[in-house]
Amino acid sequence: MWRKLILAIVVVPLGVVLVALAVVNRKPVDLVLNPFGGSEPGLSAEAPLFLLLLGAFALGLVVGGIATWAGQGKWRQLAREEAREARDWRRQADRLEKELEGLDASPHRARLPAD
């Protein structure tokens, strides 16, 4: 329910804005990648402005995702270690339960002296 509402409130208007941006900015522009102002044709590209803007948006999304993923690495490692430790504790608890059941089932149980 909430996902559909968020989709309707955020994604649909964003899509409308992007389509309007694409329609308005159809003319090709030159993107010069030489910061020193040289006139080498190998360091420039001609494309519609909306493609350059969407490409910059996509590149930022990918770079931000990679940075977030890399920044959360220590938490993923900690979660793996905690899961491994919990699994080891569960195995030990299961083993001790089986040993305890084996002691309860044996006919010659050792009695503790009363103090």
Rosetta silent file (secondary structure, phi, psi, omega in degrees, C-alpha in Angstrom):
SEQUENCE: MWRKLILAIVVVPLGVVLVALAVVNRKPVDLVLNPFGGSEPGLSAEAPLFLLLLGAFALGLVVGGIATWAGQGKWRQLAREEAREARDWRRQADRLEKELEGLDASPHRARLPAD
SCORE:     score description
SCORE:     0.000 S_00000001
   1 L     0.000  -51.144 -178.603    0.000    0.000    0.000 S_00000001
   2 H   -67.533  -34.435  179.823    2.696    2.485    1.038 S_00000001
   3 H   -63.609  -41.188  179.562    4.923    1.505   -1.880 S_00000001
   4 H   -67.130  -37.641  178.811    2.187    2.315   -4.354 S_00000001
   5 H   -66.525  -44.221  177.740    1.528    5.636   -2.665 S_00000001
   6 H   -64.366  -39.687  176.520    5.201    6.587   -2.716 S_00000001
   7 H   -58.765  -44.708 -178.060    5.385    5.482   -6.340 S_00000001
   8 H   -69.881  -34.748 -176.074    2.458    7.720   -7.211 S_00000001
   9 H   -81.654  -36.236 -173.146    3.768   10.711   -5.242 S_00000001
  10 H  -104.000  -53.648 -169.786    7.462   10.580   -6.214 S_00000001
  11 H   -72.489  -41.259 -177.888    8.132    8.489   -9.291 S_00000001
  12 H   -64.347  -49.506  176.741    5.236    9.560  -11.499 S_00000001
  13 H   -62.908  -35.268  176.691    5.912   13.327  -11.208 S_00000001
  14 H   -62.826  -41.243  176.426    9.639   12.676  -11.663 S_00000001
  15 H   -62.679  -40.793  178.580    8.875   10.770  -14.852 S_00000001
  16 H   -63.480  -42.803  178.952    6.692   13.608  -16.125 S_00000001
  17 H   -64.301  -42.467  179.621    9.474   16.126  -15.440 S_00000001
  18 H   -65.317  -38.961  177.158   12.069   13.959  -17.202 S_00000001
  19 H   -65.893  -42.625  177.668    9.859   13.531  -20.266 S_00000001
  20 H   -62.832  -40.570  177.037    9.239   17.291  -20.376 S_00000001
  21 H   -60.949  -42.708 -179.739   12.992   17.884  -20.041 S_00000001
  22 H   -65.920  -37.722 -178.451   13.673   15.495  -22.902 S_00000001
  23 H   -70.480  -41.231 -176.547   11.099   17.162  -25.165 S_00000001
  24 H   -73.463  -34.545 -173.395   12.327   20.700  -24.495 S_00000001
  25 L  -108.592   57.104 -178.925   16.077   19.926  -24.790 S_00000001
  26 L   -87.899  -17.723 -175.700   16.250   17.943  -28.029 S_00000001
  27 L   -71.950  142.854  179.986   18.804   20.116  -29.812 S_00000001
  28 E   -73.030  144.909  176.011   22.372   18.822  -29.869 S_00000001
  29 E  -128.560  158.787  177.555   25.002   20.570  -27.784 S_00000001
  30 E   -94.343  128.914  173.559   28.783   20.172  -27.644 S_00000001
  31 E  -107.080  111.132 -178.745   30.281   18.703  -24.509 S_00000001
  32 E   -98.656  123.592 -176.099   33.960   19.623  -24.416 S_00000001
  33 L   -98.379    8.684  179.442   36.021   17.444  -22.087 S_00000001
  34 L   -98.172  109.955 -176.817   39.245   19.470  -22.366 S_00000001
  35 L   -71.094  -13.472 -177.204   39.541   21.767  -19.321 S_00000001
  36 L   -96.487    3.360  173.987   42.308   23.815  -20.978 S_00000001
  37 L    78.729   20.619  177.380   40.180   24.929  -23.942 S_00000001
  38 L   -70.540  163.683 -176.905   42.020   23.111  -26.695 S_00000001
  39 L  -106.003   31.489  177.651   40.263   22.456  -29.957 S_00000001
  40 L   -72.671  126.194 -179.545   40.937   18.714  -30.189 S_00000001
  41 H   -71.450  -17.480 -179.482   37.874   16.991  -31.605 S_00000001
  42 H   -72.464  -16.966 -177.926   38.684   13.781  -29.691 S_00000001
  43 H  -107.015   27.833  177.446   37.857   15.422  -26.374 S_00000001
  44 E  -139.897  158.292  178.909   34.369   16.592  -27.232 S_00000001
  45 E  -140.335  145.553  177.144   31.001   14.994  -27.853 S_00000001
  46 E  -115.134  123.024 -178.772   27.846   16.213  -29.504 S_00000001
  47 E  -156.525  159.959  174.691   24.569   14.941  -28.097 S_00000001
  48 E   -61.173  144.665 -175.505   21.141   16.219  -27.135 S_00000001
  49 H   -59.787  -37.526 -178.218   21.229   18.049  -23.813 S_00000001
  50 H   -65.435  -31.854  176.748   18.697   15.754  -22.169 S_00000001
  51 H   -68.086  -39.551  177.531   20.932   12.740  -22.869 S_00000001
  52 H   -65.207  -41.221  179.009   23.883   14.484  -21.245 S_00000001
  53 H   -66.295  -44.029  178.605   21.768   15.423  -18.229 S_00000001
  54 H   -66.894  -35.279  176.519   20.335   11.926  -17.868 S_00000001
  55 H   -64.712  -41.711  177.656   23.818   10.458  -18.320 S_00000001
  56 H   -64.829  -39.713  177.233   25.180   12.709  -15.574 S_00000001
  57 H   -62.859  -45.356 -179.669   22.269   11.693  -13.333 S_00000001
  58 H   -65.171  -41.104  178.507   22.880    7.992  -14.019 S_00000001
  59 H   -63.339  -42.264  177.506   26.620    8.366  -13.412 S_00000001
  60 H   -63.610  -37.915  178.097   25.954   10.123  -10.104 S_00000001
  61 H   -64.450  -43.736 -179.867   23.529    7.385   -9.111 S_00000001
  62 H   -67.397  -46.052 -179.287   26.080    4.655   -9.848 S_00000001
  63 H   -63.752  -41.723  177.713   28.957    6.467   -8.129 S_00000001
  64 H   -64.290  -39.612  177.515   26.783    7.206   -5.080 S_00000001
  65 H   -64.256  -41.584  178.637   25.640    3.581   -4.915 S_00000001
  66 H   -66.178  -41.990  179.026   29.209    2.306   -5.074 S_00000001
  67 H   -63.686  -40.784  178.134   30.322    4.784   -2.399 S_00000001
  68 H   -65.561  -44.421  179.623   27.446    3.756   -0.128 S_00000001
  69 H   -61.063  -43.367 -179.714   28.141    0.066   -0.687 S_00000001
  70 H   -68.018  -36.737 -179.947   31.842    0.553    0.074 S_00000001
  71 H   -69.179  -25.287 -179.280   31.071    2.619    3.167 S_00000001
  72 L   -93.378    7.224 -177.778   28.823   -0.079    4.578 S_00000001
  73 H   -59.532  -40.369 -178.594   31.412   -2.833    4.154 S_00000001
  74 H   -65.921  -32.013  179.110   32.397   -2.882    7.812 S_00000001
  75 H   -73.764  -36.173  176.188   28.754   -3.383    8.828 S_00000001
  76 H   -65.896  -39.913  178.018   28.291   -6.255    6.382 S_00000001
  77 H   -64.501  -42.673  178.201   31.457   -7.887    7.730 S_00000001
  78 H   -62.530  -39.834  178.499   30.244   -7.423   11.314 S_00000001
  79 H   -64.787  -39.557  176.981   26.878   -8.972   10.393 S_00000001
  80 H   -63.577  -43.321  179.760   28.623  -11.994    8.852 S_00000001
  81 H   -64.397  -42.121  179.215   30.761  -12.442   11.968 S_00000001
  82 H   -65.539  -38.695  178.224   27.731  -12.136   14.271 S_00000001
  83 H   -65.770  -40.599  178.073   25.781  -14.634   12.167 S_00000001
  84 H   -63.691  -43.007  179.145   28.687  -17.070   12.298 S_00000001
  85 H   -64.900  -41.221  178.113   28.939  -16.646   16.077 S_00000001
  86 H   -63.899  -38.828  178.060   25.179  -17.129   16.504 S_00000001
  87 H   -64.121  -41.422  178.820   25.346  -20.287   14.388 S_00000001
  88 H   -64.890  -41.925  178.160   28.190  -21.626   16.555 S_00000001
  89 H   -63.960  -39.254  179.092   26.266  -20.854   19.756 S_00000001
  90 H   -64.358  -42.117  177.856   23.167  -22.567   18.344 S_00000001
  91 H   -61.426  -43.968  179.972   25.204  -25.674   17.492 S_00000001
  92 H   -64.680  -40.396  178.477   26.678  -25.741   20.984 S_00000001
  93 H   -64.147  -42.196  178.008   23.233  -25.331   22.568 S_00000001
  94 H   -62.611  -42.323  179.510   21.839  -28.163   20.429 S_00000001
  95 H   -63.693  -43.034  179.637   24.771  -30.389   21.375 S_00000001
  96 H   -67.558  -35.003  175.723   24.327  -29.637   25.076 S_00000001
  97 H   -63.339  -41.855  178.033   20.581  -30.318   24.852 S_00000001
  98 H   -64.767  -40.112  177.609   21.288  -33.724   23.328 S_00000001
  99 H   -64.111  -41.004  179.496   23.818  -34.475   26.057 S_00000001
 100 H   -65.465  -40.565  176.605   21.317  -33.421   28.710 S_00000001
 101 H   -63.803  -37.711  177.835   18.613  -35.629   27.164 S_00000001
 102 H   -65.514  -36.657  178.009   21.104  -38.493   27.147 S_00000001
 103 H   -70.426  -38.241  179.324   21.806  -37.967   30.855 S_00000001
 104 H   -67.928  -32.282 -176.812   18.090  -37.843   31.711 S_00000001
 105 H   -82.641  -18.485 -177.224   17.409  -41.054   29.821 S_00000001
 106 L   -73.132  139.254 -176.349   20.236  -43.049   31.396 S_00000001
 107 L   -71.986  -26.882 -176.516   19.078  -45.357   34.253 S_00000001
 108 L  -105.067   75.253  179.065   22.140  -44.739   36.448 S_00000001
 109 L   -80.043  141.074  178.047   22.040  -41.023   37.021 S_00000001
 110 L   -77.831  130.303  179.370   24.625  -39.651   39.353 S_00000001
 111 L   -96.503  139.093  177.336   23.046  -38.097   42.407 S_00000001
 112 L   -83.396  140.228  179.178   24.491  -35.021   43.919 S_00000001
 113 L   -68.754  142.065  179.311   25.149  -35.168   47.650 S_00000001
 114 L   -79.948  137.072  179.075   22.803  -33.029   49.737 S_00000001
 115 L   -90.219    0.000    0.000   24.451  -30.252   51.688 S_00000001
